[in-house]
Amino acid sequence: MSLGQPHGATGIASTRSKISKPEVQRARTGCLTCRRKRRKCDEIKHTTENGESKCAYCLSNGLACEWPGFINVADQLLKKKPAKQQHRKEPQEAPELAKVQWPLSPVSSLNDDQPVLSAATPHHKRVSPLSSLLTPTLPSRFLSPPQVHQPITEKTTVPPATSPFPDYTSLTGMSSDPLSMDAFSQNYPSTHENSYLDLSHILREYMYVNAFTTNSKLEPLLPKEVLTEYFVNVEKFSVKDFDEPVVLKPEQEILLLKNYVENVGAGMDMFDTDKTMVRVIPQKMKSRPALRFAVLALSSRWFDSKVANYPKGLTVSLYHESLRHLAPTYNDTSNDIYIIVTCVILCVFEMMSSEPRNWKQHLEGCVLLLKSYNITGLAVDKIERATFWVFIRMDVCHSVINESPTILPSEHWVLPNMTAEEIEKAFDTPEMHGNYIVYLASLVVNLVYGEQEDDQYKSKWLDLWVRLRRWEQSFEDLFSKTYEVYDPKIGFPRIFFANSQAISSTQMYHMSCILMIQNKPHSLRLSQLSAENSMYPSVSMVYHARRIIGISITNSDYGAYSNSIQPLYVAGLILTSRQDYGILLNALHNVEKSTGWATQWRMNDLMKFWSKGD
């Protein structure tokens, strides 16, 4: 997938954010410590008693001295392709791929012309700019670049090939399941293959119409005539004569449900100790066809990204079937929370299937539904609360991508008129600790990407900085690392967590710290916030960035993988050496390979940024 140019931050954040100003080039001489401190470096590597190489300034001040790996990334990126192909929107010519049997398969897309990642094969190897960034010292599997491909068709006759990447079946256990080998052996034709965009529009319009017919007190975000048009479109869709409904074979539905429970749904339940999405929702969908087909469509979308010979059109047909049952409920006063659950699941589907720049239209629809049904992150009802946090993590990711405030303001995440102390107390449980860092991350992005008065900004920044540190110190017995060791071969710590909730929440914590440091008040000296002061987090962006990456390369939890894309991107903006680039790009590639969430667009963003800095 590709992504349009992100929107720049506004107000005070635009003057502080380093992410929004990638054109600023760093100095090219001296060690990295001297560059950061703006000190004159003698550029001589003096050997210490411990065998370390340090410049004179770092040696005399007892500082860590890190030297960059010098490389002209721009030349490496551009020398193998015409310049016009470097823009991520530009479609690339793709070779035909082997029609390998699943689950060893390339990543596919709902949009036939959309470039996505694929595992390379020995028979059809394609030179990629990624290969010039990966060092020869890395394991051989790191050196095979992701590729762009065309969707598998009936005419594909290239002999099967073996993937150079690790077999994902060892993680899912599917290869030993007899159902998995034959359930989708036949092609599954669909009459709705070309109507995906229409279905996407219907979902958005349904959420708007449902929200405004449920609660007339909502302030319209759209002109009345537009809402009227949405109403007419949903009405027409709800009474339309459809073709024969989708009928799945029992073994097909079992496989889709099994995948939902073990992978996709488990990822949505990342911070939910009650596991609502995998324990409750599958039971409730028996009598709710819209919910049932939404679950099946989302699971099928995962297979689309993993299985070369997966039936083309089946995923869209299941999506269509969910909307067919959902649309007639647009003005039903008896609607319950499961209508919202259905919409949120379909919204997750949209996030996996569309460009990130198009996320906002669906996120706005979900926001209106949550507000119209008065659902917050502290809802008493467990299903309402779980649904809220599944959605809101997407809102934070969208905010980081576009460098803009969250669509749902942070004050609407909690109950009205709550003080900071009351909010912190409400989240002060092991069950809500992971959600609390998501809430704090929303405060961070709304602070640094929003408009604040200068006198308010500093006080809010300091208050939030202390709250981040308190989060890190809370529930250390459950959320602290299980094991950590420095790996000298790759230059990163390997940090393992036994608690899957701690993986993503810790990465989000470090990402929030980086954003805070990058957007600190001008009058505030970071030396005043010493890392030795237990009230504050570390003030080293390199420290936070390397821990984000160290966590990602050590843990392989599906939910953590799905939510690691933006933290990895933010960490990548801090890296300075060629080997670090390779490690990070491989981590992002593994995320897409394991989850189906596209990362190539973020890899392109990083390579473009690195090429301007070297």
Secondary structure, 3 states (H helix, E strand, C coil): CCCCCCCCCCCHHHHHCCCCCCCCCCCCCCCHHHHHHCCCCCCCCEECCCCCEECHHHHHHCCCCCCCCCCCHHHHHHCCCCHHHHCCCCCCCCCCCCCCCCCCCCCCCCCCCCCCCCCCECCECCCCHHHHCCCCCCCHHHHCCCCCCCCCCCCCCCCCCCCCCCCCHHHHCHHHCHHHHHCCCCCCCCCCHHHHHHHHHHHHHHHHHHHHHHCCCCCCCCCHHHHHHHHHHHHHHHHCCCCCCCCCCHHHHHHHHHHHHHHHHHHHCCCCCCCHHHHHHHHHHHHCHHHHHHHHHHHHHHHHCCCCCCCCCHHHHHHHHHHHHHHHHCCCCCCCHHHHHHHHHHHHHHHHHCCHHHHHHHHHHHHHHHHHCCCCCCCCCHHHHHHHHHHHHHHHHHHHHHCCCCCCCHHHCCCCCCCHHHHHHHCCCHHHHHHHHHHHHHHHHHHHCCCCCHHHHHHHHHHHHHHHHHHHHCCHHHHCCCEEEEECCCCEEEEECCCHHHHHHHHHHHHHHHHHHHCCCCCCCHHHCCCCCCCCCCCCHHHHHHHHHHHHHHCCCHHHHHCCHHHHHHHHCCCCCHHHHHHHHHHHHHHHHHHCCCCHHHHHHHHHHHHHHC
